Amino acid sequence: MANLALVYGMRLLPAEDLQQVGDADVKLKNGNTAHVTMHVLEGSKEEIEKQLRNSLEAFFEFYPDL
């Protein structure tokens, strides 16, 4: 199995301050660019933590061979 890198970012902001969230660009050594889809989770601390755990579990379901 290849050595993998999970790319992610987090920032906690007041939900009412958000206007738009876009993709993040990742530059690869081969000169290509990949895109990372950004996700927004809203709610209380506990709700956000639960949503984040569920999202992480669902993400790895896309890669059953890992």
N, C-alpha and C positions, 0 to 999 in steps of 0.2 A: 504494500500500500504506500502511496506517495505521502510525503510529509505535507500536511495541509495547513492553511491559514484561514481562520474565521475572521472576517472583516466586519466590524460593527461600530456603531457610535451611539452615545446616549447623552441627552441633555434634558433636564427637567425644567419646564417653563410653565407659567400660568396658561391654562388651556385657552382662556379668552384672548390671549395675546397672539396666538398663532393665526397667520394669514395663509401661508402656503409652505409646503414641504416638497422639495424636489429630490431627484436621485443624486447620489454622490458618485463621482468618477474615481476609478482606480487605475493608475498607470502601471502596466506590466513591463517587465524587463525586455520582452520581445518587441516593444514599441506599440502594442495594442492597448486599447482602453476598455475596461470593463465597467459596468454600472452596478451600483448597489442600491436596491430599492429601500427607501427610508419608510419606516412605519411610525404611526402615531398611536399611542395608547393613552387613554384618558380615564380618570377616575380617582379614587382615593389611593393612598399608598398601597393598601392591601389589594385593591382591584388591579392596579397596574402590575404589581408583583405576580398575581395570578395569571393575568393576560400574557405577561412576558414569559413565564414558565410554559404556558400552553403553546405560545408561538415557537419557542425553542424546541419543544418536543415535536411539534408539527414540522418544523424545518428539517430535522434529522430524519423524519419519515420519508423525505424525498431521496435520501441516500441510504437505503437499507443495507448496502454492502459494507458500510463503515463499521 
